[in-house]
């Protein structure tokens, strides 16, 4: 079967998805052990990180990694990030680890920074989409590191959602998208950062931010004075992208968005009218509002922007 872009998509069989609460201290050890055993056997586990929930598989098991693409409907030319539980675990996965990479690992790991490095032969090509580089990250979330450590393998993990949908920041979001497609969801509560990791390419002559994320470029500039932070239109990327989020639609909500412009008093009146109209049709409505007008909106969710 092929999707509209022509990539091969594997068929996904329906499965029963187990949800375990890892927040409860009494359940934590057992939940981690259960999830680790699933990874060791080639299964799929959604787990919390400080950025978003990841959909994990044993990064060294080609068949297991293929099941990630099947569950998400993810294009095969979109490389995956490999997660580790300790800095030293990066060494078998890369063919070289520069002094710059070591410095950044000391300063930013654990944390929301993915470093793109020369890949070793240990990593299956399906993980890297055939590239000679691999993205590596050491997450700051304790549950994530405990899971990876207990599994005893590096874990390939994109965001735990259907490709093209917003990345999940709760177990409920994951269940909505992937129930019946994966083996287990570890419920670790809401993610602290809420956006994905910054992806930094360290392979070229100068370091380049391939994807902005949880580690600000300003923080990286303290250690990388020659850092390049290009603006990027996903439509401009051709061929195999060097990092997730560079080529295909990302963070694409399915809700309709209305932008109301004009005189302030007319804008507020129009927004109130639209709220009432959509709610009358059974829709939930969220409004991004200024502080002075927010109290006048009877929407389901009102977010004050300033």
C-alpha positions as CSV (number, residue, x, y, z in Angstrom):
1,X,0.0,0.0,0.0
2,X,1.3,3.5,-0.8
3,X,0.2,6.9,0.5
4,X,-0.2,10.0,-1.6
5,X,3.6,10.7,-1.4
6,X,4.4,7.2,-2.7
7,X,6.1,5.9,0.5
8,X,5.4,2.4,1.5
9,X,3.1,2.1,4.6
10,X,2.9,-1.2,6.4
11,X,-0.4,-2.7,7.4
12,X,-1.2,-2.4,11.1
13,X,-3.1,-5.0,12.9
14,X,-5.5,-4.1,15.7
15,X,-4.1,-4.8,19.2
16,X,-5.2,-4.2,22.8
17,X,-3.5,-1.1,24.2
18,X,-2.7,-1.2,27.9
19,X,-2.4,2.0,29.9
20,X,-0.3,2.0,33.1
21,X,-0.1,4.9,35.6
22,X,3.6,5.3,36.3
23,X,3.0,8.4,38.6
24,X,1.9,6.2,41.5
25,X,5.0,5.2,43.5
26,X,3.4,1.8,44.3
27,X,3.0,1.1,40.6
28,X,6.1,2.7,39.2
29,X,8.6,-0.2,39.3
30,X,6.1,-2.7,37.9
31,X,4.9,-0.3,35.2
32,X,8.5,0.4,34.1
33,X,9.3,-3.3,34.1
34,X,6.2,-4.2,32.0
35,X,7.0,-1.5,29.5
36,X,10.7,-2.5,29.3
37,X,9.7,-6.1,28.6
38,X,7.5,-5.0,25.7
39,X,10.3,-3.1,24.2
40,X,12.7,-6.0,24.5
41,X,10.2,-8.2,22.7
42,X,9.9,-5.8,19.8
43,X,6.7,-4.1,20.9
44,X,5.6,-0.4,20.9
45,X,5.4,1.7,24.1
46,X,4.3,5.3,24.4
47,X,6.1,7.1,27.2
48,X,6.4,10.6,28.6
49,X,9.3,12.9,28.1
50,X,9.8,16.5,29.2
51,X,8.9,17.6,25.7
52,X,6.1,15.4,24.3
53,X,5.1,11.8,24.6
54,X,7.2,9.5,22.4
55,X,6.3,6.3,20.6
56,X,9.2,4.0,21.4
57,X,10.6,0.8,19.9
58,X,14.0,-1.0,20.2
59,X,16.2,1.1,17.9
60,X,18.4,-1.9,17.1
61,X,15.4,-4.1,16.0
62,X,14.5,-3.3,12.4
63,X,11.1,-5.0,12.6
64,X,10.2,-3.1,15.7
65,X,11.1,0.2,14.2
66,X,9.0,-0.6,11.1
67,X,6.0,-0.9,13.4
68,X,6.5,2.7,14.5
69,X,6.0,3.8,10.9
70,X,2.9,1.6,10.5
71,X,1.2,2.8,13.7
72,X,1.8,6.5,12.9
73,X,1.3,6.3,9.2
74,X,4.7,8.0,9.0
75,X,6.6,8.4,5.7
76,X,9.5,6.1,5.5
77,X,11.9,8.9,4.5
78,X,11.4,10.7,7.8
79,X,14.3,9.7,10.2
80,X,13.7,8.9,13.9
81,X,15.5,10.2,17.0
82,X,17.2,7.6,19.2
83,X,16.8,8.1,22.9
84,X,19.3,7.0,25.5
85,X,19.4,6.9,29.3
86,X,23.0,7.8,30.0
87,X,25.6,10.0,28.1
88,X,27.9,7.1,27.5
89,X,25.2,5.1,25.6
90,X,25.7,7.5,22.7
91,X,29.2,6.0,21.9
92,X,28.1,2.7,20.2
93,X,25.5,4.5,18.1
94,X,27.9,7.0,16.4
95,X,31.1,6.6,14.4
96,X,32.6,9.7,16.1
97,X,31.8,12.0,19.0
98,X,33.6,15.3,18.7
99,X,34.8,17.6,21.6
100,X,32.0,20.0,20.7
101,X,29.4,17.2,21.0
102,X,30.9,16.2,24.4
103,X,30.7,19.7,25.7
104,X,27.1,20.1,24.6
105,X,26.2,16.7,26.2
106,X,27.7,17.9,29.5
107,X,25.8,21.2,29.3
108,X,22.4,20.2,27.8
109,X,21.9,16.5,28.5
110,X,19.6,15.4,30.0
111,X,17.3,17.8,28.2
112,X,15.4,18.8,25.1
113,X,18.3,18.8,22.7
114,X,18.8,16.3,19.9
115,X,22.3,16.1,18.3
116,X,22.7,14.9,14.8
117,X,25.9,12.9,14.6
118,X,27.7,10.5,12.3
119,X,25.9,7.2,12.6
120,X,27.6,3.8,13.3
121,X,26.9,0.5,11.7
122,X,25.0,-0.6,14.8
123,X,21.9,1.5,13.9
124,X,19.6,0.1,11.2
125,X,19.1,2.2,8.1
126,X,15.3,2.4,8.7
127,X,16.0,4.5,11.8
128,X,18.1,7.1,9.8
129,X,16.1,6.8,6.5
130,X,19.3,5.7,4.9
131,X,21.3,8.8,5.9
132,X,24.8,8.7,7.3
133,X,23.7,10.6,10.4
134,X,21.6,9.8,13.4
135,X,19.8,12.1,15.9
136,X,20.5,11.2,19.6
137,X,18.8,12.6,22.7
138,X,19.0,12.0,26.4
139,X,15.6,13.0,27.9
140,X,15.3,14.8,31.2
141,X,12.2,13.0,32.2
142,X,12.9,10.4,34.9
143,X,10.3,7.9,33.7
144,X,11.8,8.0,30.2
145,X,15.3,7.4,31.4
146,X,14.2,4.6,33.8
147,X,12.3,2.9,31.0
148,X,15.3,3.0,28.5
149,X,17.7,1.8,31.2
150,X,15.4,-1.1,32.2
151,X,14.9,-2.1,28.6
152,X,18.7,-2.1,28.1
153,X,18.5,-0.9,24.5
154,X,18.4,2.5,22.8
155,X,14.9,3.6,22.0
156,X,13.8,5.1,18.6
157,X,10.9,7.4,19.4
158,X,9.1,10.0,17.3
159,X,6.1,11.8,18.9
160,X,3.3,9.4,19.9
161,X,0.6,10.6,17.5
162,X,-0.7,10.0,14.0
163,X,1.6,11.7,11.6
164,X,0.6,15.3,10.8
165,X,-1.4,15.7,14.0
166,X,-0.3,17.8,17.0
167,X,2.2,16.1,19.2
168,X,0.7,14.7,22.4
169,X,1.5,16.1,25.8
170,X,-0.7,13.7,27.8
171,X,-1.5,10.0,27.9
172,X,-5.1,10.9,26.9
173,X,-3.8,12.5,23.7
174,X,-1.8,9.4,22.8
175,X,-4.8,7.1,23.5
176,X,-7.0,9.2,21.2
177,X,-4.6,8.7,18.3
178,X,-3.0,5.3,18.8
179,X,-5.3,3.1,20.9
180,X,-5.5,-0.3,19.2
181,X,-2.2,0.3,17.3
182,X,0.4,0.1,20.1
183,X,1.0,-2.2,23.0
184,X,1.3,0.1,26.0
185,X,1.0,3.7,27.2
186,X,2.8,4.8,30.3
187,X,0.8,7.6,31.8
188,X,3.3,10.0,33.4
189,X,1.1,13.1,33.5
190,X,1.5,16.2,31.4
191,X,4.8,17.1,29.7
192,X,6.6,20.0,31.1
193,X,8.0,21.6,27.9
194,X,5.1,20.8,25.5
195,X,7.1,21.2,22.3
196,X,9.6,18.8,20.8
197,X,13.4,18.9,21.2
198,X,15.7,21.3,19.4
199,X,17.5,19.4,16.6
200,X,21.2,20.5,16.2
201,X,23.3,19.2,13.2
202,X,26.9,18.8,14.3
203,X,28.1,17.0,11.2
204,X,28.8,19.9,8.8
205,X,31.5,22.6,8.9
206,X,29.3,24.8,11.2
207,X,26.6,23.7,13.7
208,X,23.1,24.3,12.3
209,X,19.7,24.2,14.0
210,X,17.5,21.9,11.9
211,X,14.4,22.2,14.1
212,X,13.7,24.8,16.8
213,X,12.4,23.3,20.0
214,X,12.8,23.0,23.8
215,X,16.4,24.3,23.9
216,X,16.6,27.9,22.9
217,X,19.1,28.9,20.2
218,X,20.3,31.6,22.6
219,X,21.4,29.0,25.1
220,X,23.3,27.1,22.4
221,X,25.0,30.3,21.2
222,X,26.9,30.6,24.5
223,X,28.9,27.5,23.4
224,X,28.5,27.7,19.6
225,X,29.4,31.3,18.4
226,X,29.2,30.1,14.8
227,X,25.7,28.6,15.2
228,X,23.5,28.9,12.1
229,X,19.7,29.2,12.8
230,X,18.1,29.4,9.4
231,X,14.4,30.2,8.7
232,X,12.8,27.2,7.0
233,X,9.7,26.6,4.9
234,X,8.9,22.9,4.9
235,X,7.8,23.2,1.3
236,X,11.4,24.0,0.3
237,X,12.8,20.7,1.6
238,X,13.4,18.0,-1.0
239,X,14.7,14.5,-0.7
240,X,15.3,12.9,2.7
241,X,15.1,15.4,5.5
242,X,18.0,15.4,8.0
243,X,15.6,15.8,11.0
244,X,12.0,15.2,11.8
245,X,9.7,18.1,11.2
246,X,11.6,19.6,8.3
247,X,9.7,18.2,5.3
248,X,6.2,17.2,6.3
249,X,3.3,19.0,8.0
250,X,3.9,19.3,11.8
251,X,1.7,20.5,14.6
252,X,-1.4,20.6,12.3
253,X,-4.6,20.9,14.4
254,X,-7.8,19.6,12.8
255,X,-10.0,22.4,14.2
256,X,-11.0,25.4,12.1
257,X,-9.2,28.7,12.8
258,X,-10.9,32.1,12.4
259,X,-8.9,35.3,12.4
260,X,-11.0,38.4,13.2
261,X,-9.5,41.8,12.3
262,X,-10.8,45.4,12.5
263,X,-11.8,48.0,15.0
264,X,-11.4,46.6,18.6
265,X,-15.1,47.0,19.5
266,X,-16.2,45.4,16.3
267,X,-13.7,42.6,16.7
268,X,-15.0,41.8,20.2
269,X,-18.6,41.8,19.0
270,X,-17.8,39.6,16.1
271,X,-16.0,37.1,18.3
272,X,-18.9,36.9,20.7
273,X,-21.3,36.3,17.8
274,X,-19.0,33.5,16.4
275,X,-18.7,31.9,19.8
276,X,-22.5,31.7,20.2
277,X,-23.0,30.4,16.6
278,X,-20.4,27.6,16.9
279,X,-21.6,26.5,20.4
280,X,-25.2,26.4,19.1
281,X,-24.0,23.8,16.6
282,X,-22.4,21.7,19.3
283,X,-18.8,22.7,18.9
284,X,-16.3,23.6,21.6
285,X,-14.7,27.0,21.1
286,X,-11.4,28.4,22.2
287,X,-10.4,32.0,21.9
288,X,-7.0,33.7,21.9
289,X,-7.8,37.1,23.4
290,X,-6.3,40.3,24.7
291,X,-6.5,40.9,28.4
292,X,-9.0,43.7,28.2
293,X,-11.5,41.6,26.2
294,X,-11.0,38.1,27.6
295,X,-13.6,38.4,30.4
296,X,-16.3,39.2,27.8
297,X,-16.0,35.9,26.0
298,X,-18.2,32.9,27.0
299,X,-16.0,30.4,25.1
300,X,-15.1,26.9,26.4
301,X,-11.5,28.0,26.6
302,X,-10.1,31.5,26.7
303,X,-6.3,32.0,26.5
304,X,-5.0,35.5,27.3
305,X,-2.1,36.5,25.1
306,X,-1.4,39.9,26.7
